[in-house]
Amino acid sequence: MTAPMNTVSVNGEPRDIATGTTLDALVAMLTAAPSGVAAAVNETVVPRGEWSGTLLGEGDRVEVLTAVQGG
């Protein structure tokens, strides 16, 4: 039996995630960067301290941004 899935938009691309996935779990799937990462859900920036309590649901729009150095 497969876990129920939700489809969310991640940086403009559809992605299937397990129901009950939190923002911190999704960010961990996308990047291993320990810092310099920002995330927004439905156009609202979510402070890093709230990622573990932010459940993602069907149709949510997630933007994950990683800072890069360079000039």
N, CA, C and O atoms as a Tinker XYZ file with bonds, in Angstrom:
   284  protein
     1  N      0.846000   -1.182000    0.000000    73     2
     2  CA     0.000000    0.000000    0.000000    64     1     3
     3  C      0.891000    1.245000    0.000000    63     2     4     5
     4  O      1.854000    1.326000    0.762000    81     3
     5  N      0.567000    2.195000   -0.847000    73     3     6
     6  CA     1.371000    3.420000   -0.937000    64     5     7
     7  C      0.790000    4.513000   -0.055000    63     6     8     9
     8  O     -0.416000    4.584000    0.181000    81     7
     9  N      1.694000    5.361000    0.423000    73     7    10
    10  CA     1.262000    6.490000    1.255000    64     9    11
    11  C      0.509000    7.492000    0.388000    63    10    12    13
    12  O      0.826000    7.665000   -0.789000    81    11
    13  N     -0.497000    8.156000    0.978000    73    11    14
    14  CA    -1.205000    9.182000    0.222000    64    13    15
    15  C     -0.244000   10.304000   -0.175000    63    14    16    17
    16  O      0.675000   10.638000    0.573000    81    15
    17  N     -0.463000   10.876000   -1.349000    73    15    18
    18  CA     0.429000   11.898000   -1.873000    64    17    19
    19  C     -0.322000   13.213000   -2.093000    63    18    20    21
    20  O     -1.533000   13.237000   -2.314000    81    19
    21  N      0.438000   14.290000   -2.024000    73    19    22
    22  CA    -0.051000   15.614000   -2.397000    64    21    23
    23  C      0.852000   16.121000   -3.515000    63    22    24    25
    24  O      2.037000   15.791000   -3.562000    81    23
    25  N      0.290000   16.921000   -4.408000    73    23    26
    26  CA     1.092000   17.567000   -5.432000    64    25    27
    27  C      1.244000   19.019000   -5.042000    63    26    28    29
    28  O      0.256000   19.725000   -4.836000    81    27
    29  N      2.493000   19.467000   -4.940000    73    27    30
    30  CA     2.804000   20.861000   -4.636000    64    29    31
    31  C      3.663000   21.399000   -5.773000    63    30    32    33
    32  O      4.233000   20.631000   -6.549000    81    31
    33  N      3.750000   22.706000   -5.865000    73    31    34
    34  CA     4.629000   23.349000   -6.833000    64    33    35
    35  C      5.898000   23.759000   -6.093000    63    34    36    37
    36  O      5.836000   24.494000   -5.108000    81    35
    37  N      7.042000   23.287000   -6.567000    73    35    38
    38  CA     8.323000   23.636000   -5.946000    64    37    39
    39  C      9.146000   24.392000   -6.985000    63    38    40    41
    40  O      9.560000   23.831000   -8.000000    81    39
    41  N      9.373000   25.669000   -6.712000    73    39    42
    42  CA    10.090000   26.532000   -7.656000    64    41    43
    43  C      9.488000   26.435000   -9.058000    63    42    44    45
    44  O     10.202000   26.413000  -10.061000    81    43
    45  N      8.143000   26.378000   -9.101000    73    43    46
    46  CA     7.424000   26.379000  -10.367000    64    45    47
    47  C      7.235000   25.032000  -11.019000    63    46    48    49
    48  O      6.613000   24.947000  -12.078000    81    47
    49  N      7.757000   23.967000  -10.416000    73    47    50
    50  CA     7.639000   22.622000  -10.988000    64    49    51
    51  C      6.769000   21.747000  -10.093000    63    50    52    53
    52  O      6.952000   21.757000   -8.876000    81    51
    53  N      5.815000   20.983000  -10.664000    73    51    54
    54  CA     4.999000   20.095000   -9.832000    64    53    55
    55  C      5.846000   18.983000   -9.229000    63    54    56    57
    56  O      6.747000   18.446000   -9.874000    81    55
    57  N      5.541000   18.651000   -7.985000    73    55    58
    58  CA     6.285000   17.598000   -7.288000    64    57    59
    59  C      5.322000   16.856000   -6.371000    63    58    60    61
    60  O      4.561000   17.481000   -5.632000    81    59
    61  N      5.350000   15.532000   -6.414000    73    59    62
    62  CA     4.531000   14.719000   -5.516000    64    61    63
    63  C      5.294000   14.494000   -4.222000    63    62    64    65
    64  O      6.454000   14.084000   -4.227000    81    63
    65  N      4.615000   14.771000   -3.111000    73    63    66
    66  CA     5.211000   14.550000   -1.787000    64    65    67
    67  C      4.219000   13.767000   -0.944000    63    66    68    69
    68  O      3.013000   13.804000   -1.192000    81    67
    69  N      4.725000   13.068000    0.041000    73    67    70
    70  CA     3.857000   12.299000    0.936000    64    69    71
    71  C      3.002000   13.252000    1.766000    63    70    72    73
    72  O      3.472000   14.306000    2.195000    81    71
    73  N      1.756000   12.879000    1.988000    73    71    74
    74  CA     0.890000   13.647000    2.873000    64    73    75
    75  C      1.562000   13.725000    4.239000    63    74    76    77
    76  O      2.073000   12.725000    4.744000    81    75
    77  N      1.561000   14.916000    4.834000    73    75    78
    78  CA     2.191000   15.107000    6.129000    64    77    79
    79  C      3.628000   15.599000    6.041000    63    78    80    81
    80  O      4.287000   15.774000    7.066000    81    79
    81  N      4.125000   15.825000    4.815000    73    79    82
    82  CA     5.490000   16.342000    4.655000    64    81    83
    83  C      5.557000   17.768000    5.178000    63    82    84    85
    84  O      4.684000   18.587000    4.890000    81    83
    85  N      6.593000   18.057000    5.946000    73    83    86
    86  CA     6.793000   19.410000    6.467000    64    85    87
    87  C      7.792000   20.150000    5.576000    63    86    88    89
    88  O      8.519000   19.549000    4.785000    81    87
    89  N      7.800000   21.464000    5.732000    73    87    90
    90  CA     8.689000   22.294000    4.928000    64    89    91
    91  C     10.152000   21.918000    5.149000    63    90    92    93
    92  O     10.923000   21.883000    4.190000    81    91
    93  N     10.550000   21.635000    6.387000    73    91    94
    94  CA    11.953000   21.278000    6.627000    64    93    95
    95  C     12.332000   19.983000    5.921000    63    94    96    97
    96  O     13.454000   19.858000    5.429000    81    95
    97  N     11.423000   19.022000    5.862000    73    95    98
    98  CA    11.703000   17.763000    5.171000    64    97    99
    99  C     11.843000   17.995000    3.668000    63    98   100   101
   100  O     12.713000   17.404000    3.029000    81    99
   101  N     10.995000   18.847000    3.105000    73    99   102
   102  CA    11.079000   19.142000    1.677000    64   101   103
   103  C     12.387000   19.865000    1.352000    63   102   104   105
   104  O     13.059000   19.525000    0.379000    81   103
   105  N     12.744000   20.847000    2.154000    73   103   106
   106  CA    13.993000   21.576000    1.922000    64   105   107
   107  C     15.180000   20.607000    2.001000    63   106   108   109
   108  O     16.107000   20.703000    1.197000    81   107
   109  N     15.155000   19.681000    2.959000    73   107   110
   110  CA    16.245000   18.703000    3.096000    64   109   111
   111  C     16.346000   17.812000    1.857000    63   110   112   113
   112  O     17.439000   17.365000    1.506000    81   111
   113  N     15.208000   17.548000    1.187000    73   111   114
   114  CA    15.223000   16.744000   -0.043000    64   113   115
   115  C     15.879000   17.520000   -1.185000    63   114   116   117
   116  O     16.452000   16.923000   -2.097000    81   115
   117  N     15.795000   18.846000   -1.133000    73   115   118
   118  CA    16.256000   19.677000   -2.240000    64   117   119
   119  C     17.699000   20.149000   -2.112000    63   118   120   121
   120  O     18.391000   20.306000   -3.118000    81   119
   121  N     18.156000   20.376000   -0.890000    73   119   122
   122  CA    19.505000   20.909000   -0.697000    64   121   123
   123  C     20.087000   20.436000    0.625000    63   122   124   125
   124  O     19.375000   20.281000    1.618000    81   123
   125  N     21.387000   20.210000    0.619000    73   123   126
   126  CA    22.079000   19.822000    1.850000    64   125   127
   127  C     22.739000   21.030000    2.505000    63   126   128   129
   128  O     23.431000   20.896000    3.514000    81   127
   129  N     22.520000   22.217000    1.925000    73   127   130
   130  CA    23.145000   23.434000    2.461000    64   129   131
   131  C     22.681000   23.684000    3.890000    63   130   132   133
   132  O     21.478000   23.726000    4.147000    81   131
   133  N     23.621000   23.853000    4.831000    73   131   134
   134  CA    23.241000   24.060000    6.225000    64   133   135
   135  C     22.766000   25.484000    6.512000    63   134   136   137
   136  O     22.107000   25.731000    7.522000    81   135
   137  N     23.103000   26.420000    5.622000    73   135   138
   138  CA    22.678000   27.804000    5.833000    64   137   139
   139  C     22.524000   28.473000    4.472000    63   138   140   141
   140  O     22.841000   27.883000    3.439000    81   139
   141  N     22.034000   29.706000    4.484000    73   139   142
   142  CA    21.861000   30.427000    3.233000    64   141   143
   143  C     20.667000   29.965000    2.435000    63   142   144   145
   144  O     20.626000   30.147000    1.218000    81   143
   145  N     19.685000   29.366000    3.102000    73   143   146
   146  CA    18.488000   28.876000    2.432000    64   145   147
   147  C     17.280000   29.623000    2.982000    63   146   148   149
   148  O     17.143000   29.790000    4.194000    81   147
   149  N     16.415000   30.064000    2.095000    73   147   150
   150  CA    15.162000   30.701000    2.488000    64   149   151
   151  C     14.024000   29.952000    1.814000    63   150   152   153
   152  O     14.191000   29.385000    0.734000    81   151
   153  N     12.852000   29.957000    2.469000    73   151   154
   154  CA    11.708000   29.257000    1.897000    64   153   155
   155  C     10.442000   30.071000    2.097000    63   154   156   157
   156  O     10.261000   30.743000    3.112000    81   155
   157  N      9.576000   29.989000    1.103000    73   155   158
   158  CA     8.274000   30.651000    1.170000    64   157   159
   159  C      7.204000   29.645000    0.762000    63   158   160   161
   160  O      7.425000   28.811000   -0.116000    81   159
   161  N      6.054000   29.730000    1.402000    73   159   162
   162  CA     4.913000   28.895000    1.055000    64   161   163
   163  C      3.770000   29.832000    0.707000    63   162   164   165
   164  O      3.374000   30.680000    1.507000    81   163
   165  N      3.247000   29.665000   -0.502000    73   163   166
   166  CA     2.151000   30.507000   -0.981000    64   165   167
   167  C      2.483000   31.995000   -0.837000    63   166   168   169
   168  O      1.687000   32.788000   -0.333000    81   167
   169  N      3.685000   32.340000   -1.296000    73   167   170
   170  CA     4.189000   33.714000   -1.325000    64   169   171
   171  C      4.446000   34.325000    0.054000    63   170   172   173
   172  O      4.605000   35.541000    0.156000    81   171
   173  N      4.490000   33.528000    1.101000    73   171   174
   174  CA     4.794000   34.029000    2.443000    64   173   175
   175  C      6.074000   33.379000    2.938000    63   174   176   177
   176  O      6.160000   32.156000    3.042000    81   175
   177  N      7.080000   34.215000    3.248000    73   175   178
   178  CA     8.338000   33.683000    3.757000    64   177   179
   179  C      8.086000   33.031000    5.117000    63   178   180   181
   180  O      7.418000   33.600000    5.980000    81   179
   181  N      8.634000   31.831000    5.288000    73   179   182
   182  CA     8.471000   31.096000    6.540000    64   181   183
   183  C      9.818000   31.123000    7.269000    63   182   184   185
   184  O     10.816000   30.640000    6.733000    81   183
   185  N      9.859000   31.685000    8.487000    73   183   186
   186  CA    11.115000   31.687000    9.246000    64   185   187
   187  C     11.612000   30.258000    9.470000    63   186   188   189
   188  O     10.820000   29.342000    9.690000    81   187
   189  N     12.921000   30.084000    9.411000    73   187   190
   190  CA    13.518000   28.741000    9.539000    64   189   191
   191  C     13.031000   28.003000   10.787000    63   190   192   193
   192  O     12.835000   26.789000   10.739000    81   191
   193  N     12.838000   28.696000   11.879000    73   191   194
   194  CA    12.382000   28.070000   13.113000    64   193   195
   195  C     10.975000   27.481000   13.023000    63   194   196   197
   196  O     10.571000   26.699000   13.884000    81   195
   197  N     10.237000   27.850000   11.993000    73   195   198
   198  CA     8.869000   27.340000   11.812000    64   197   199
   199  C      8.762000   26.255000   10.749000    63   198   200   201
   200  O      7.681000   25.705000   10.539000    81   199
   201  N      9.865000   25.937000   10.074000    73   199   202
   202  CA     9.811000   24.958000    8.994000    64   201   203
   203  C      9.301000   23.600000    9.464000    63   202   204   205
   204  O      8.503000   22.967000    8.772000    81   203
   205  N      9.751000   23.146000   10.630000    73   203   206
   206  CA     9.376000   21.800000   11.079000    64   205   207
   207  C      7.897000   21.701000   11.437000    63   206   208   209
   208  O      7.338000   20.605000   11.466000    81   207
   209  N      7.266000   22.829000   11.708000    73   207   210
   210  CA     5.849000   22.828000   12.045000    64   209   211
   211  C      4.949000   23.248000   10.894000    63   210   212   213
   212  O      3.737000   23.382000   11.063000    81   211
   213  N      5.549000   23.455000    9.714000    73   211   214
   214  CA     4.775000   23.899000    8.551000    64   213   215
   215  C      4.459000   22.703000    7.669000    63   214   216   217
   216  O      5.307000   22.233000    6.911000    81   215
   217  N      3.220000   22.213000    7.776000    73   215   218
   218  CA     2.781000   21.090000    6.942000    64   217   219
   219  C      2.424000   21.594000    5.554000    63   218   220   221
   220  O      1.807000   22.649000    5.403000    81   219
   221  N      2.816000   20.836000    4.552000    73   219   222
   222  CA     2.507000   21.189000    3.175000    64   221   223
   223  C      1.294000   20.393000    2.715000    63   222   224   225
   224  O      1.150000   19.212000    3.031000    81   223
   225  N      0.422000   21.062000    1.961000    73   223   226
   226  CA    -0.793000   20.408000    1.503000    64   225   227
   227  C     -0.964000   20.518000    0.001000    63   226   228   229
   228  O     -0.210000   21.214000   -0.679000    81   227
   229  N     -1.952000   19.833000   -0.494000    73   227   230
   230  CA    -2.269000   19.805000   -1.919000    64   229   231
   231  C     -2.352000   21.225000   -2.480000    63   230   232   233
   232  O     -3.064000   22.078000   -1.951000    81   231
   233  N     -1.607000   21.458000   -3.563000    73   231   234
   234  CA    -1.676000   22.726000   -4.263000    64   233   235
   235  C     -0.811000   23.838000   -3.693000    63   234   236   237
   236  O     -0.774000   24.931000   -4.258000    81   235
   237  N     -0.106000   23.587000   -2.577000    73   235   238
   238  CA     0.759000   24.636000   -2.029000    64   237   239
   239  C      1.834000   24.991000   -3.050000    63   238   240   241
   240  O      2.284000   24.152000   -3.831000    81   239
   241  N      2.230000   26.266000   -3.017000    73   239   242
   242  CA     3.299000   26.762000   -3.870000    64   241   243
   243  C      4.498000   27.075000   -2.990000    63   242   244   245
   244  O      4.438000   27.965000   -2.141000    81   243
   245  N      5.587000   26.341000   -3.193000    73   243   246
   246  CA     6.779000   26.470000   -2.373000    64   245   247
   247  C      7.919000   27.028000   -3.221000    63   246   248   249
   248  O      8.157000   26.561000   -4.335000    81   247
   249  N      8.611000   28.013000   -2.697000    73   247   250
   250  CA     9.814000   28.553000   -3.317000    64   249   251
   251  C     10.968000   28.326000   -2.353000    63   250   252   253
   252  O     10.891000   28.724000   -1.191000    81   251
   253  N     12.023000   27.698000   -2.815000    73   251   254
   254  CA    13.209000   27.471000   -1.988000    64   253   255
   255  C     14.373000   28.160000   -2.706000    63   254   256   257
   256  O     14.683000   27.868000   -3.861000    81   255
   257  N     15.002000   29.081000   -1.981000    73   255   258
   258  CA    16.090000   29.859000   -2.550000    64   257   259
   259  C     17.371000   29.588000   -1.776000    63   258   260   261
   260  O     17.365000   29.546000   -0.545000    81   259
   261  N     18.462000   29.404000   -2.498000    73   259   262
   262  CA    19.755000   29.175000   -1.878000    64   261   263
   263  C     20.701000   30.296000   -2.291000    63   262   264   265
   264  O     20.858000   30.581000   -3.478000    81   263
   265  N     21.321000   30.919000   -1.315000    73   263   266
   266  CA    22.282000   31.983000   -1.604000    64   265   267
   267  C     23.549000   31.382000   -2.208000    63   266   268   269
   268  O     24.013000   30.322000   -1.789000    81   267
   269  N     24.090000   32.074000   -3.188000    73   267   270
   270  CA    25.345000   31.640000   -3.791000    64   269   271
   271  C     26.335000   32.797000   -3.737000    63   270   272   273
   272  O     25.963000   33.964000   -3.853000    81   271
   273  N     27.599000   32.443000   -3.559000    73   271   274
   274  CA    28.632000   33.469000   -3.531000    64   273   275
   275  C     29.211000   33.637000   -4.919000    63   274   276   277
   276  O     29.168000   32.725000   -5.745000    81   275
   277  N     29.738000   34.785000   -5.154000    73   275   278
   278  CA    30.363000   35.024000   -6.443000    64   277   279
   279  C     30.173000   36.470000   -6.836000    63   278   280   281
   280  O     29.530000   37.245000   -6.128000    81   279
   281  N     30.724000   36.812000   -7.943000    73   279   282
   282  CA    30.608000   38.208000   -8.338000    64   281   283
   283  C     30.429000   38.403000   -9.780000    63   282   284
   284  O     30.319000   39.539000  -10.241000    81   283
